[in-house]
Amino acid sequence: RGACSPCPLMKTISCFCGKTYFEVPCGTEKNQKPPKCSKRCNIDRLCRHKLDCR
């Protein structure tokens, strides 16, 4: 029967804080890396160090 047609849905990939994001076609999100974020975020790092998240 052949391959399925491409999925029309999009998935959002975001940085750790969620302020920077982009959309990719459904099914390709597992191959994507989160975008680099240049904004200052207030989310604590998992290691608890007091460095700014970038």
C-alpha positions as CSV (number, residue, x, y, z in Angstrom):
1,R,0.0,0.0,0.0
2,G,2.9,2.4,0.4
3,A,4.0,4.9,3.0
4,C,1.6,7.1,4.9
5,S,1.3,10.7,3.9
6,P,3.1,13.2,6.1
7,C,1.3,14.2,9.3
8,P,-0.2,17.7,9.1
9,L,0.2,18.3,12.8
10,M,3.0,20.3,14.3
11,K,4.8,19.8,17.7
12,T,6.3,22.6,19.7
13,I,9.9,22.2,21.0
14,S,10.9,24.7,23.7
15,C,13.8,25.6,25.9
16,F,14.0,24.8,29.6
17,C,12.1,27.9,30.6
18,G,9.6,27.8,27.7
19,K,10.3,31.4,26.5
20,T,12.0,30.3,23.3
21,Y,10.4,27.7,21.0
22,F,9.9,26.5,17.5
23,E,7.5,24.1,15.7
24,V,8.5,20.9,13.9
25,P,6.4,18.4,11.9
26,C,4.8,15.6,14.1
27,G,7.1,12.6,14.3
28,T,10.4,14.5,14.0
29,E,10.4,16.0,17.5
30,K,12.5,13.2,18.9
31,N,15.3,14.1,16.6
32,Q,15.3,17.8,17.6
33,K,17.4,19.5,20.3
34,P,15.8,22.2,22.4
35,P,16.6,25.7,21.1
36,K,19.2,27.9,22.8
37,C,17.6,30.5,25.0
38,S,19.2,33.9,25.4
39,K,16.6,35.1,28.0
40,R,17.1,35.0,31.7
41,C,15.0,32.4,33.4
42,N,13.8,32.0,36.9
43,I,13.6,28.2,37.0
44,D,16.0,26.5,39.4
45,R,18.6,24.3,37.8
46,L,18.5,20.6,38.8
47,C,21.9,20.8,40.3
48,R,20.8,23.8,42.5
49,H,23.8,26.0,41.4
50,K,23.1,29.7,41.3
51,L,24.1,30.3,37.7
52,D,21.8,32.0,35.2
53,C,20.0,29.7,32.8
54,R,20.9,30.6,29.2
